[in-house]
Amino acid sequence: VKINTPAAKSAMNNALASSQGLAKLSIIEALGLSRTTAAVPALNQLASSADPNVAKVALSALANIADPSSATVLSAAAQKTSYYFDNNNATAALIVYADNLLKDGNNALAETTIKQLHQEARANNQVHVRTAALNILSRVIKTDASTMLIGAMDDKDMVYRAAALKFAAPLVNAENTPLWLNKLSKADHETKTQIIDMLAQTGAKETLPAMVKLLKNKDENLRIAAINGVASIGQAAVIPDLYKVMRKGDSTTISAVTTSLLRMKGDGISQQVASYLPKAKPGVQVALLNVLAARAATEHTDVVFELLNSKKPEVRTAAYAALKQMSTEKDLPKLFVLLKQTQTASESSEVQDAIISAMKGSSNAATQVDLVLQELTAAPEVRKSAYYKILAAQGGAKSLQAVSSAYQSTNEESRKASILALAAWKNVESLPALLSISKTTTNATELDQALSGYLRLIKLSSYTPEQKYLKLREALAVSKTDKQKQSVLRELEQAKTFNAAVLAGEYLEIPALQQAAANTVMTIILSDKNYQGTIVKNLLDKTISILKGGDSEYQKEAMRKYLAEMP
C-alpha cells in the first residue's frame, strides 16, 4: 500500500482470489486503502461472504474506494442491520462511502445513498447515525441546506438539534437569517436557547432585536442565552439593554451580564459601566465595581472613591477591593488620606495594596519612598503600622531602617507589623534584620514569622548554593522547635553542596527530624555524581535505613544504584 503503484495494486488484486485467512483480510484492506477500483467487482461479491470477517473488511474497502457500482451492495448491507452500528460495521461503511462520494464530487449519488439512511434511522438510540447522515446531506445540498437544518429544530432529540446547528452556523447569511428568526419565534424554550447560541456565533446583527426581546424572559436558561447572545453580537452598543435587565434581575442574571461585560471588546465599555454605578442597586454596584476592577479602568477611580462611603457593607468591600486594580500615581494623594481614615484592618490592607500598585512603574522610586516616610512620620502612633507593608514593597535602605526601627517600638501592633513587613520584603535586604530578630526574640510567634520570612527570601533569592548553605546554616542554628527545624532542613535542598548534605546528616538520628533530613541528604547527593567517599557512603546508608513514605522504595533503589556505581 505504501508503494501504491499500478503494478502493486495489480499484484494485490491478482492475489485476492487465491488468498486465504489473515492474508486475504490484509489484501482486502490494502485494496481499499489504495482505492483500487479494479478490485471492486470481486469486493462487491465478498461483501456478502459467509465469513463475517471477510464481509466486514470488504464493506470497509468498498467504502474507501467509493465506486458508484457499490452503492446497492453497501446500502443493502446497512439496511439489513436496520441502520444500527453492529459488528459488521455496515452502517458505518455506508456513511464513509457517502462521504467519500461527496469528496470525489459525486454529489447526486452521495445524496441518494445517505438520504434513505437519514429517513429510516429514527430510533432514539440512532441519533449518532442520523447526525452523521445529516452532516453529509448538509454538505451535499449546500445552499438549500438551511431549510433542512431549520426543519431539524423540530426534532425531539437535543443532541441531534445541536449537531444540526453546528452544521448550520457556517451557512447563516442575510438571506436565510429571517428563516432562522421565524423558527426562533415559534420554537420551545430549550430549542430557542440552542438557536440563540448558534446565531451568537455567527455575529449576525440582524438577529439582535429578536434576542433583546428575550432578555426579560422568565425562563432562566433562555434569558442567560439571550444575554450572552446580545453581548456577543452587540458588544458596547448593547450595554444599555444589558443594564436594564441587570437592574431588575436576580443574582443569576446579574452574574451573566457581568460575565458578558468582562468578555466585551472595544472602546467606551468602562465609561458606560461607570456611568451606571452611582444609581445602581447594591448588588449591581458590586458587580459593576468588579467589572471596572477587572478591566483596570484607571480613569474611573473617582466613582470608586465615592462608593467607599456606601451604607451597604458589600458595596464598600467591593469598592475597597477595586482600588488596587484601578489606582495609579495620580490617586496617591487620595489614597494616603484614605489610609488615615480606614476603620477596619481589611480596609487598611486594601488601601495599602492600592498604594503599592499605584507606585509600581514610577520613574523615581526614591521620591516615592520619601513620600511614604513623610506620611509615616506624620501619622499617629496607632496608624504607623499601616505604612510598613508599603515600604516593604518599595525596598531600599531608608525603608529598611524605618521598618527595622519599628520593631523596637513598645507598641505591640507596630512590632507585629514590622516583622510581617520584613518577612514580605521585596528582596534579600531584610535578611539580616530577620536573623537578628530570630536570635533575640523570646516570643514564639515572632520567631515563627521571622524564620518563615527568612526562608521565603532565600528561596526567592539568586544566591549561589554555597551562599544559601551559609544562610540556612544560620537559620538552623536559631530554630527552636522541631517544626522550624524541619522547615529549614527542607529548604536546605536548595543548597546543593557537600556541606549542606553533611549538615542535614547531623539530624538523621533525631526521630522528629530524620525524615526531613533524609530527604535532603538524598536529594543533594543524587543530584551530583561527583559526590564520593566514605562520608557520602555513610550518609546514604543511613538514609536508606530510615527513609519512609510512599515512594521510599524507589528512592532507596536509586540510592543503592548510586552507591553501586561509586568508584
N, C-alpha and C positions, 0 to 999 in steps of 0.2 A: 504493500500500500504506500510505503514511503517513497518507493521509486515512482509509482503512479504513471508509468509509461504505457503506451498502447500495447507493447509486447507483454508487459507484466499483467495487464488486465486480461489479455487474450489467454495467457498461460493459466491464470486462475479460473477463467471461465471454462476452459477445456478440461481442467482438473475436477470441476464440480461434480460431473456425472459419476465419476468413479470413486469419489472420496467417501469416507465413512467416519462415523463417530465425531470426536472432537475436531478432527481435521476438517470435516465437512462444515461444521459450525464456524470454524475460523475462516474458511474460504468464503462462505456466505456473508459473514460480517465484513470481510475485506472488500468484497464486490460492492457491498452497499456503501461503505465509506469512500471507496474510489469512484462511486457513481457510474458503474459500468453498465451502460444501457443494453449492451449485447446480452447480458445475463438476465434481463427482465423476463423473457418467456419462461425460462426454467424456474426462476424465483416465483413467478406467479403460480406455478404448479406446486412448488414446495410450500407455499403459504397455507395449503390445505393438507399438508403432510400428516400422517397418523402419529408421527413423532412430535410431541408438543414442543420440544426444544428446537427442532428444525423449523417448525411452523412459526414459532416466536421470532427467531433470528431472521427468517425470510421476510416476515412482515416488516421488521425494523429496517432491513436492507432496502425493501421496496419503498419505504417511506423516505429514506435518504436519497435514493435515485430519483424519485418523483417523476416517473414516466407516466404519461396520460393513460396508457393501457392498463395500469394497475389500479385505477380508480374503483372499478367494480369489485375487484378482489379485496381491497382494503376496506371498502365500505361494507361489504357483506360480512367480513370478519368482525368488524366493530359492532355491526347490527346484531350479530349472534350473541354478543355479551350484553345487549340492551344498553350499550354505551357506558358501561361501568369500567373502571380500571381494574383489570384482573391479571391473572398470571401470564396470559399470552400477550399482554400489552397491546392488544388490537386497537383499542380506543386511542391510546397514546400514539400508536403508529399512524392512525388516520389523521390526528391533529398535526403531527410532524409532517406528514405527506402534504396536507393542505397548505401548511406554512411554507414548505419548500416550493410548491407550485406557485405560490404568490411571489416568492423571491425570484423564481425563474420567469415571471411575467405572465404566467398562465392564470390570469385573474378569474376568468369565467369558470374554469373547471374548479379552481380553489373555492369559489363561492358555492357552486353546486354541491361539491363534496362535503363542505362543512355545514351548510345550511340545514341539511336533514338532521345531523347530529345535534345542532343547536335547538332545533324544534322539538326533538324527541327526548332529550336528556333533561327531564323536568322534575325528577325526584329531588327531595331536599338534600340528599347526600351526593348529588351530582353537580353541585354548584361550581366546583372547580372545572368540570368538563365543559359546562356551559360558558364559563368565564373564558376559557381558552378559545372556544369557538367564537365567542363574541369579539375577542381581540382580533382574530383573523378577519372576521366579517367587517369590522370597522376599518381595517386597513384596505380591504378589497374595494369597498364602495366609496371610501374617502368622503367626497363632497356630500353624499347623501347619508353618511353615517350618523349625523347628528339626530336625524329623525328617529332612527333605530335606537340610538343611545338614550334619547329622551324618553322613548317608549319603555326602555328598560327601568325607568324610575317607578313604573307601576308594579315591578316585581316585588314579591313579599320578602325576598332574601336581602338582608342588608349588605352582605358580602358581595353579592352579585351587583347590587346598585353601586357600591363603592368602586368595583372594577370598571363598570361602565363609565363612571365619572372620571376615572383615571384615563380611560381611552378618549374621553370627550374633551378633556381640558385643552389639548393642543389644537383641537378643531374649532374652538369657540371663536366667532368673528362677529362683525357687525350685522351680518345677515341672519345668523341663527340665534343671536342673543335674545331677540324678542320671543323666540320659541321657548328658550330656557326660562325666561321670566314668566311666561304664561304657565309653564309647568310648576314653577316655584309658587305661584299664587294658588294653585289647586292641590298641591301635594300635602301629605300629612306632615306633622311637625318633625318627625325623625328624618323623612326624606328632604324636607326643606333645609334642615341643618346640613345634610350632606351636600346638597346643591350649592348652598352658600359657600361652604368650604372650597368647593371646586371653582366657583366663579371668582372667589377672592384670589385664587392662584393665578387666574388669567389677567387680573388687573383691569377688567372691562368696566370703564367708568359709567357706561350706560346702566349698569346694574345698581348703582348707588342709591337712587331714590327708593327702589324696592327694598333694599336692605335697611335703609334708615327707618322705614315704616315698621320694621320688625324689632327695632331696638327696645321697644317697650313691651314686647310680647311676654305673656305670663309664663310661658314655657321656658325654664331656665336654660336648657341646652340650646334651644333655638336663639334665645336672647344673647347668650355668650357668643354663639357663632356669628350672629349679626354684628356684634361689637367688633369681633376680630376682622370680619369681612369689610366693614365700613372703614375701619382704621387702616387696613392693608391697602385698600384701593384709594381712599380719600386723603390719607396722610394728614398734614397740618390743617387742611381746609375743612375737615370734619370735626375738629376739636370742639367747636360749639355744640354740635349734635351729641358728641360723647359726654360733654359736661352735663347736658340736660338729663341724660339717663343716669349719669353718675350721681347727680344731685339728689335724685329721688330714689335711687336704687339701694338694694340691700348690700351686705358686705361682699357677697359673691360678685355682684355687678360692679361694685367699686374696684374690687381686685382685678376683674377682667379689663376694665377701662385702664387701670393703672398699668397693667402689663402691655396693653396696646400703645399707650403713650410712651413707654420706655422703648418700644421697638421702632417708633416712628423716626424717619429721617427727614432732614430738610431744615430750613430756617423758620424762625418765628414760633417754634413749639414752646420753648421755655417762656417766652414773653406772654403767650396766651395762658399758659398754666399759672404763671404768677399773677395775672390779672384776675383770675377767679378765686385766688386764695383768701383774700380778706373776708368775703361774704359767704364762703362755703360752710357747710355744716361740719362739725368737728371730725367726723370720720373721713370726710372728703378732704379736709385740710391736711390730715395726717398723710393721706395718700398722695396729695399734690406736693407736699413737702418732700416726700420720699422720691418723687419723680424729679424735682428740681435738684435734689442732692445727687441722685444717680447720674443726672446729666451735667453735673458740675456747673450749674448755672450761676457763675460768679457775678454776673451783672444784676442779679436779683436778690442780693443779700438783705436789702432794706426791708423787704416784705417778711423775711425770716426773722429779723430782729424785732419786728412788730409783734409777731406771734409768740415771742418768748414770754410775754406777759399774759398770755391767754389764761382764762379761768379754768380751762379744761386741761388736766394734767397730761393726758395723752398727746395733746397738741404741743404743749410745752416740751415734752420729751422728744417729740419728732423734730421740733424746731432746733433744739439744742444739738441733736444728733446731726442735723443737716449742716451745721456751721462748719465742721471740719472739711467737708467736701466742697464747700462753696466759697470759703473765705480766702481772700488774697491780701497782699500787703496794704492795700487801701483800707481794709477793715480793721487793721491793728488798733487804732485809737479807740474804736468802739469796743473791741474785744477786751482791751485792758480795763476799760471802765466796767464792763460786764463782769470781769473776773473778780472785781472788788465787791460785786453785788450779789453773786450767786448764793443761794440759800441751802443747797444740798451738795454733798460730796460728788454725786454723779454729775450734776450740772457743772460744777467746778472742773471736773475732769474733762467734760466735753469742750468747755471753753479753752482749757489748756491745749487739748488736741487741735482745736481750731487755730490757735495762735501758732503752734508748731507748724501746721500745714500752711498757714499764711506766710510764714517766714522762709519756707523752702524756696530755693532758687534765688534768694536775694543776692544781689551783686556785692553787698557789703555786710558780711557776716559779723564783723567786729562791731559795726554800728548797731546791729540787731541785739547783740549781747549786751552792749552798753544800755540799750533801751530797756531790756528786761531787768538789768541790775538797778537801773534808776527806779523802775516800778517796785522792785523788791525793797529797796531802801525806804521808799515812801509808804509801803504797806504796813498796817498794824501787825503786831506780833502774831495774832491769830490767823492772819491771811498770808504770811510769808511762805508757808509750806506750799502754797499753790504755784509758786514760781520755779520750784526746783526741777520738776519734770521738763519744763520748757528749757531751762539751762542745760539739762542733760542732753536734750536733743540738739542743742547748738554746739556744745563742747567748748574746748579752749581752756586756757589757764585761768582766766578770770572766772569763768563759770565754775570750774572745779574748785577754786578757792572758796567761792561763796557757798557752794553746796557742802563741801567738806567742813567748813566752819560751822555750818548749821547743826552738824552732829554734836557739837559741844554745847548746844543750847539746853537750857533747863526745861524747855517746852517739849513735852513728850511727842506731840504731833510733828514738831519740826524735826526731831531726831528720826522719827519713823519715816517721814517724807524724804529726809536726806539720804538714808540708806537705800530706799527704793529708787531714788533718782540715780545714785551712784551705781546701783545694780543694773539700771537700764541705760547707762551711758552709751553714747553713740560709737565710742571706740575704747581702746585699752587705757586711755588716760587715767581712768579712775581705779585701775587695779591696785596701785599702792595704797590708796585710801581704804579700799575694801579689805585688803590684807591687814592693814593697821587696825581696823575695827574688829576683824576676826580675832586678832591677837589680844585685844584689850577688853572687849565686852564681856560682861558677866551675864548678859541677857540671852537666853537660848534662842528666842525668836530673832533677835538681831544677828546672832551668829549664823543662823539658817539663811536669812536674807542676804547677808554679806557674802557668804560662801556660794550661794546659788548664783548671785550676780557675777562673782569672780569666775566661776566655771563657765558661765554663759559667754563672757567676754573672751576667755581663752579659746573657746570653741569657735567663735566668730573671727578670731584674730588671724593674721598672716604669719604668725610666729613659726619658726622652724621647729621640727620635732625636738631638737635639743633645748630650745628656749621653752617650749611647752613643758618639757620634763622638769626643768628647774622651777617653773611657776607652780606646777601641780605638786611638786615635792613640798613646796611651802604650804600649799593648801592642805595637804595631807597632815602636815605637822600641827596645824592649828585646829583640825577637825576633832570634835569631841565624841560625837555619837556614832554608833555603827552605821546609821543611815547616811550621815555626812561622809564617812569614810568610804562607804560603798559608792557614793556618787563620784568621789574623786578617783577611785580606782577604775570605775567605768570610763571616765574621761581620759584616764591615763593611756587608753588605747590609741588616742590621737598622737601621743608622743612615741612614735615607733623607733625607739632606741634600745640598745642593750641595757643601759642603766635603768630605763623605765621598766623593762621586764624583770630585772633584778629587784627593783623597789617593790613591784607588785608581788614578787615571790616571797617577800618577807611576811606577807599576810596569808600565805597558803595554809598555815597551821591554825589560824583563828577561825573557828566554826562559823561565826556570823559574817565573816568577810571572805572566806575562802572561795566561794563560787564567783564573786566579782573579780577577785584576784586571779583565779584560774582562767577565766575567760580573757582577761587582759594579757596574761602571760602567753596563752595560746595564740591570740590574735597577733601580738607583736612578733613572736618568734616565727610563726608560719608565714609572715609577710616578707621574710628575707632569708634566702637560702644560705647567706653568709654567716649566720649565727651558728657557731660551732663550739665544741669544747665541753669539758666536764660540767661547768655551771649550767650551760644550756641543757645538757642531757638530764641533769638532776631536776631542773625546773620542769621539763616536760614529763619526766617520770612521775613526779609528784602530782602534776596537773592531771595526768591520765588516771591516777589512782583516786582522785577526789571529784573529778568533774561529773556533774549530773545534768539532767534535762532531756527534753525530747530528742534533740539532735546530738546528744553526747556521744553515742556510739560512732556516728560518722566522724565527729570531731576527733575522737580518740584514735580512730583508724588513720586519720590524716596526720596526727602527731606521731604515730608508730611508723608510718611511711617516712616521715621527715627524719626520725631517728635512724631508720634503716639505711637511709641514703647519706647520712653524715659520714665524713671520712673517718 
